[in-house]
Amino acid sequence: MILHIIGNNDWQNALNCGEYSPDSLHNDGFIHCSTLKQTTEIANLFFKGATNLKILCIDEEKTKSKIVYEDTENFGQLFPHLYGALNLDAVFKVVDLNSDENGKFVLPSELVALGSV
């Protein structure tokens, strides 16, 4: 399982289009994803102050595009990158991403149950 943080409007657009093809795919050549352990760090680093966010839970076995684990930003860890549009049948769960009282994003309880972080 890999995860992708997405705004609610972008998710609705993807549902209407039948696939997800964000700006990062066109600008960077891939869709930025994360592992369960990486998700809150990424959310707090890149989405601070954002609202109406969701986490897409993606079955790696069902993606039609190639997934490569790499460190393109020199973070010292490997991140999953999806090299092509995301076919929506690979998304098996969508959960809201909310922040705590201090404004920090926290992993939703339904994702915590999927593994230790």
RAFENTA-V670377 format. One record per residue. RES is the residue in one letter. SS is DSSP state (a for helix, b for strand, c for the rest). OMEGA is omega in radians with two decimals (999 if undefined). Layout:
{{RES:SS:OMEGA} {RES:SS:OMEGA}}
//
This chain:
{{M:c:2.97} {I:b:-3.06} {L:b:3.07} {H:b:3.09} {I:b:-3.04} {I:b:3.03} {G:b:-3.12} {N:a:3.13} {N:a:3.11} {D:a:3.11} {W:a:3.11} {Q:a:3.09} {N:a:3.12} {A:a:3.12} {L:a:3.12} {N:a:-3.10} {C:a:-3.11} {G:c:3.04} {E:b:-3.12} {Y:b:-3.10} {S:c:-3.03} {P:c:3.11} {D:a:-3.11} {S:a:3.11} {L:a:-3.13} {H:a:-3.11} {N:a:-3.06} {D:c:-3.13} {G:c:-3.14} {F:c:3.04} {I:b:3.12} {H:b:3.08} {C:c:3.12} {S:b:3.01} {T:c:3.11} {L:c:-3.11} {K:c:-3.07} {Q:c:-2.90} {T:a:-3.10} {T:a:3.09} {E:a:3.13} {I:a:3.14} {A:a:-3.11} {N:a:3.13} {L:a:-3.00} {F:a:-3.06} {F:c:-3.10} {K:c:3.11} {G:c:-3.13} {A:c:3.10} {T:c:3.11} {N:c:3.12} {L:b:3.07} {K:b:3.01} {I:b:3.05} {L:b:3.04} {C:b:-2.97} {I:b:3.07} {D:c:-3.10} {E:a:-3.12} {E:a:-3.05} {K:a:3.14} {T:c:3.12} {K:c:3.13} {S:c:-3.11} {K:b:3.05} {I:b:3.10} {V:b:3.05} {Y:b:-3.08} {E:b:3.13} {D:c:-3.09} {T:c:-3.09} {E:c:-3.14} {N:c:3.08} {F:c:-3.12} {G:c:3.06} {Q:c:-3.10} {L:c:3.12} {F:b:3.08} {P:b:3.09} {H:b:-3.13} {L:b:-3.06} {Y:b:3.12} {G:c:3.13} {A:c:3.09} {L:b:3.02} {N:b:-2.98} {L:a:3.09} {D:a:3.04} {A:a:3.13} {V:b:-3.09} {F:b:3.12} {K:b:3.07} {V:b:-3.12} {V:b:3.09} {D:b:3.06} {L:b:-3.09} {N:b:3.10} {S:b:3.10} {D:c:-3.10} {E:c:3.11} {N:c:3.13} {G:c:3.11} {K:c:3.08} {F:b:3.12} {V:b:3.13} {L:c:3.12} {P:c:-3.06} {S:a:-3.14} {E:a:3.06} {L:a:3.08} {V:a:-3.13} {A:c:-3.11} {L:c:3.14} {G:c:3.13} {S:c:3.14} {V:c:999}}
//
